[in-house]
Amino acid sequence: MHTQERARPRSVAEVETDAVLDSYRSRLKVMDLPFSRLAWASALAVFALALVLRLWGLGGIAELIFDETYYVKDGYTLTQEGVEMSWPDEHDPVFEGGEVDTYEDRGAYVVHPSVGKWVIGAGMLLLGADNPWGWRISVAVLGSLSVLMLARIGRRLFRSTTVGLIAGLLLAIDGMHLVHSRTSLLDLLLMFFALAGFGALLIDRDRFRERLALHAARLHLAAVDPAPTEHVTGSRPLPHPGAVFHAGWRPWRLAAGALLGLACSVKWSGIYFLAVFGIMTVLWDWWARRAAAQRRWAWVGLVRDAIPAFFAMVGTALVVYVASWAGWFASDKGYYRTWAQDEGHATGFGPLDALLSLWHYHRQAYDFHIGLDSEHPYMAQPWGWPLMLRPTNFYYRAYEYGEHGCEVARCSAHILSVGNPLIWWLGSLAVLVSVTLAVRFHDGRAWAALSGIAGGYLPWLMYTDRTIFTFYAVVFEPWLVLCLAYVLGLVIGPRDADPDRRLAGGLFVGSLLTLTVLVSAFFWPVWTGDVIDTEQWRWRIWLPGWS
C-alpha cells in the first residue's frame, strides 16, 4: 500500500528568508525565466520559416553575385591551400562553369580576415564548389540560426516570449537579412558572431545578478541573525557581513570574448562591438553592485569586474583573432608571409618574424580601408541607411520574350538589398523611442537594445568620406528589430494591464505584423532574383534611389 508523503510545513524563518531573497532579486531585476516548451516550439517555428525562405531556390542563380566573386573563391582556396590565392582576371565564368581548381600559385592580397571565408568554404567542402548551393549554404544556415538566436535573446532581454517572437519573425521576413542570407558576403557572418556574443553576455549578466542576490541575502540575514540559514545557503556557511562578493568563474563572458573575436576575424569592424559590449557588461556589473548596496561598489566593480572583464573579453578575442590566421602562419604562400625576411627585418626567431610580417600586412590593409574613396554608383551615406534611401543592387538582368521563362515583352530579374520598408522605417522610429525611454526613464532594456546600433552603426558616421554602402546595415539590423519589437510590446501592454487595453494593443500589433508579412511577400521577387514582368518590377521600386 502506497502512502503519500505530506509536504513539510515551512518555518517562519524559511518564509522570512525567501522574502529577503525575493526582495534582492526584485531590486536587481532578476526575474524567473522558466523553461517553456511553448516558447521553444514557437521560436523553432520562426526558425523553420526563416530556413525555408533562405533555402528556397538558393541555387537558382548560378552566377557569382556581387562580392561573391571575391569571397566564394577565397573561401574555396582557403580550404585547399590554407590561404587565399590569386585568380586570373575575368575568371568568374570559368569558376561558375565548374573549373574551380584554376587559381594561380601565389597568395592573394586580401583586406579582410579569413574566418568568414572559412565559413563559406565549409559549405563548399560539404556540397562541392562547382554549384551555387555549395557557395551559399553556410551563410543561409547561419542566417536562419540568427533568427532563432534573436527570438531567444529578445525573450531574455525583455522577459517576454511574445516580444522575442515578434523580433524573430521580423528578422525572418526582412529583405535586407534575407538577401544577405542567400548571398555569400561577410557582413551577415559578422552580424551572426556579434549577436551570439551579445546573447552570451545577457546570460552572463543574469547569472551574475542571481549570484549577487543570493550573496546579498546571506549578508542581510547574517547581520540580522548570526545563526546559519541553511534554507538559503544549503550546506555552505554564511559569509561574514561586509564580505566582498566574488563573481567567480564566468564562462559566458569568456564565450562572448571568443565570439566577438570571431566577429573581428570576419571583418575588423567587429572591434566596435567588442568595445561597446565590453563597456556594457561592466556597467551592468556596476549597476548591480550599486543596487545591492555593496560597499565601495565602484572600486570593487573596477577591481573585481572591469579589469577581469578586459582580460576575459579583449584577451580572449585577441587570442582568437591571431589563431584565425593559423593557415597564413602555416603557409609559405600567404601574401606578405615572408615580408620580414624579404625586407631585411628578420630577427632570426621564426614566430616573431611571422608576427612582424603579419603586423606589416595589417598596416597595409588599414591604409587601404581608410583610403577607399573611389566613386561607386551605389555608395550611400550612413545617415540614409536606416531609411533605405540608396540600397545596394546585387544583381540585375533584363530579358526579352522567351528568355529564361519570360512570357511578356520584357522581364527583369533583380536582387536588391533593400529591407522591408515597414520594418526599417518603423524600426528607425522605434530607435528614437528607445533612446527617449533609455534617457528619460533609465530603461536598461532599451539601452541594451541600442548597444548593437552603437557598435554596428554609429562608427560609420566617422567614415563619411569613404566608399561605403547601405548593405553594411545588416550588421546592426537585429538590434533595430529589437527596438521595434520592444515598442510593439509596449503597445500590447504588460501582463497585468486592463484586458480591453491588451486586446486593443494586441489587435493593432497583430494587424501591423500581418501587413508587414504581406509587404515582404510583395517584395519577394526583387529579393530572390525571380524573373517577372518589368512593369511589375517597377511597382516594387518605390524610391528613385532603388533603381
SEKOLBA-224907 format. One record per residue (C-alpha): x negated, y negated, z negated; residue in three letters. Coordinates in steps of 0.05 Angstrom, whole numbers, plus 5000, padded with zeros to 4 digits. Example, Ala and Ser with C-alpha at 12.3 -4.5 7.8 and 13.67 -1.06 7.14 Angstrom:
2
475450904844ALA472750214857SER
This chain:
547
500050005000MET497249335021HIS497448734975THR497048014999GLN491847614962GLU494446954938ARG490546324953ALA486346094894ARG489245454865PRO484644864875ARG481944504815SER482643754803VAL475143684813ALA475444014881GLU481143564903VAL477342944880GLU471043194914THR474643284980ASP477742584972ALA470742274964VAL468042655024LEU474142455066ASP473041725046SER465941725070TYR467742095134ARG473041565148SER468141005133ARG463141305182LEU468641435234LYS467342175230VAL473642505256MET475043235265ASP474843455338LEU477444165333PRO476544675387PHE482444665433SER483945185487ARG488744705520LEU483444155523ALA478344625554TRP483444915602ALA485444205625SER478143995633ALA476644625673LEU482744495717ALA479943805733VAL473144125746PHE476444625794ALA479744055832LEU473043695837ALA469644325862LEU474844455915VAL474443745941LEU466943765944ARG466244455976LEU471944396026TRP468644336095GLY461944186064LEU458144456124GLY462844156176GLY457743636198ILE451444006220ALA447243376222GLU442643056170LEU446942476145ILE443841806127PHE437841916079ASP438642666081GLU433342606136THR428342486080TYR430842876020TYR433143516053VAL426543606090LYS422643406028ASP426543895987GLY425044456035TYR417544336037THR417344295962LEU419945005958THR414745226009GLN408544825990GLU409944525922GLY409443815950VAL412943406003GLU409843506072MET409743066134SER414243186194TRP413542986267PRO417242356288ASP424442416311GLU424643136285HIS431743176258ASP434743536319PRO429344076313VAL430744176238PHE438244176249GLU437344696303GLY434445186252GLY426945096264GLU425344906193VAL418045116188ASP415544596237THR412744096186TYR405543856191GLU399744106149ASP398943466108ARG402343166049GLY407542616059ALA407541936026TYR413941905985VAL416241375936VAL420941775892HIS419042335843PRO420743055861SER426043325813VAL431943105855GLY428743415917LYS427244055879TRP434644095863VAL436444015936ILE431144525955GLY434145025906ALA440445035947GLY436445196009MET432945765973LEU439746035956LEU443445946022LEU437945806072GLY435045176102ALA437945296170ASP445145106153ASN448644496122PRO451344896064TRP444245026041GLY442544296047TRP448444046005ARG450844595957ILE446544395898SER448843675897VAL456143885908ALA455844345847VAL452443845802LEU457343305825GLY463143755804SER459843915738LEU459043175724SER466743125727VAL467243665674LEU462043315632MET465642655636LEU472242965614ALA468943255553ARG464742625539ILE470942195544GLY474542645494ARG468842605445ARG467641855452LEU474941645447PHE477342235405ARG482842345456SER483742935503THR488342515546THR483241955556VAL477842465572GLY482242795624LEU484042125655ILE476641975662ALA475142655692GLY480942605742LEU478941915765LEU471742135777LEU474142765813ALA478242385864ILE473941775875ASP470841675943GLY464041405921MET462842015877HIS465842485929LEU461542245986VAL455242285944HIS457142985920SER457843205993ARG451242886016THR444243065992SER441742405966LEU438342275900LEU443041785867ASP448242285844LEU442842715814LEU440142115775LEU447241995751MET448142725731PHE442042745685PHE443442055656ALA450642255640LEU448242915609ALA443342525566GLY448942055543PHE453142655524GLY447442955484ALA446642315445LEU454042295429LEU453542995399ILE447342775360ASP451042165334ARG456942565309ASP452443085275ARG448242535242PHE454442195215ARG457342845189GLU451043005151ARG450542285125LEU457742305100ALA456242945062LEU449842655033HIS453342015011ALA458942414979ALA453842824940ARG450542184914LEU457141884896HIS459342494857LEU452542574824ALA453041854799ALA459941984770VAL458642674742ASP451442934737PRO454043644738ALA453244004805PRO459244014850THR458844674887GLU465144544929HIS461444014969VAL454344264967THR455345024969GLY449345344938SER444944734947ARG443744274886PRO445943554889LEU440643044907PRO438442534856HIS442441894861PRO438741394904GLY435141924945ALA433941735017VAL437842115070PHE433342505116HIS436542635183ALA432243265193GLY431543645258TRP435443315314ARG435343785374PRO440643395413TRP436342775411ARG430443175439LEU435143455492ALA437242755510ALA429942555518GLY428743145564ALA434942995605LEU433142265612LEU426142475630GLY429242875687LEU433242265707ALA426741865712CYS423842445751SER429342355803VAL428541605810LYS424641115769TRP430840715754SER432541255704GLY427840885657ILE433140355646TYR437940885620PHE432441145574LEU431340445546ALA438740265537VAL440740945508PHE434640955463GLY436640285433ILE443840515428MET442341145389THR438040755338VAL443540235330LEU448440795317TRP443941055262ASP443040365231TRP450440235232TRP451940895199ALA446840785143ARG449640095130ARG456840345130ALA454840885080ALA451940345034ALA444940635039GLN439640245001ARG434839855047ARG438540145106TRP434839715157ALA427839905133TRP429740635122VAL433140645190GLY426840375222LEU422240885189VAL426841485188ARG430741375252ASP427840865301ALA420541085302ILE422241835306PRO427341675360ALA422041335401PHE417441935399PHE423242435407ALA426142085468MET420641695502VAL415342205485GLY419542785509THR421642405572ALA414342255587LEU412242985579VAL418043205624VAL416242675676TYR408942865680VAL410843605682ALA415443455742SER409143325782TRP406544025770ALA406944205843GLY402943595862TRP397643755809PHE397144475833ALA396644295906SER390744035946ASP395443755999LYS399343245958GLY398742525981TYR393242165942TYR391842815905ARG384242735913THR384141965912TRP379541925851ALA374242365884GLN375042065953ASP374441345929GLU368741445881GLY372841405816HIS371742125795ALA369742255722THR367742975733GLY373443215689PHE378743515735GLY385143365695PRO383042645682LEU381442545756ASP388242825774ALA391642335726LEU387541755755LEU389841955825SER397042005801LEU396641315770TRP394041025835HIS399741365872TYR404741045825HIS401640355834ARG402340415909GLN409540665904ALA411340095856TYR408539585904ASP412839895959PHE419139855917HIS418339135895ILE416338925965GLY422039256002LEU425538666034ASP426738856106SER433538686135GLU438739236139HIS445939186165PRO448839506103TYR444639166049MET449038865995ALA448038425934GLN449538755867PRO455038265847TRP459338545902GLY458239285886TRP464039385837PRO468839055886LEU466439495944MET465338875988LEU459939206031ARG459939966024PRO454640366059THR456040716124ASN453141426120PHE455641696187TYR459941476246TYR461441796313ARG466341576367ALA469542096412TYR473742086475GLU479642526490TYR477843266488GLY471343176450GLU470743516381HIS478143626377GLY480142916394CYS487342936421GLU488242196436VAL484641686480ALA479541516427ARG477641816360CYS472941646302SER469242076252ALA466741666193HIS463441786126ILE463841126088LEU461141096017SER466840685992VAL470340815926GLY477840875917ASN479740135914PRO484540225856LEU479240565814ILE473840055828TRP478039425827TRP481839625765LEU475439915735GLY471939245744SER477638905707LEU477339445653ALA469939305644VAL471638575628LEU477038805579VAL472039285547SER466938725539VAL472338295505THR474238865457LEU467039015442ALA465338295425VAL471838075393ARG473538705353PHE466639025347HIS469339645380ASP463640155383GLY467340585434ARG467440005482ALA460039855471TRP458340585485ALA462440585549ALA458939955571LEU451940225556SER451540615622GLY453439985661ILE447939615624ALA442940155643GLY445440305714GLY447839635740TYR445139025704LEU437739155721PRO439339095795TRP441238365784LEU433738235776MET432338505846TYR436938105890THR431237945937ASP430238685952ARG433639116004THR438939455962ILE445539795976PHE452439895946THR451640645944PHE446940555884TYR453340415845ALA454841155839VAL449541185784VAL453740765735PHE460540985760GLU462041475703PRO461640905653TRP466040445695LEU471041025696VAL470441105621LEU472240365612CYS478340455657LEU480541085621ALA479640725555TYR484040145575VAL489340625603LEU489140995537GLY490540335501LEU496440225548VAL499240905528ILE498240735455GLY495841115393PRO499041755369ARG502641405313ASP505540865357ALA513040785368ASP515541365412PRO519040885460ASP512740475467ARG508541105482ARG513741345531LEU513640685569ALA506040675568GLY505541395590GLY510341295648LEU506540685671PHE499741035668VAL502641665700GLY505441255757SER498840895766LEU494941545767LEU499741835818THR498741225863LEU491241295855THR491442025877VAL495541825938LEU490541275956VAL484941795952SER488842255998ALA489641676047PHE482141546048PHE480042286051TRP478642266127PRO473541696121VAL470142036062TRP469242706097THR467942536170GLY474542816196ASP475942666270VAL482042206270ILE485441716317ASP481341076319THR487740686305GLU488841086241GLN481540966224TRP482740216229ARG488340276178TRP483140506128ARG478339936140ILE481439446090TRP475938926087LEU471438616140PRO465238886105GLY467639606112TRP466239656186SER
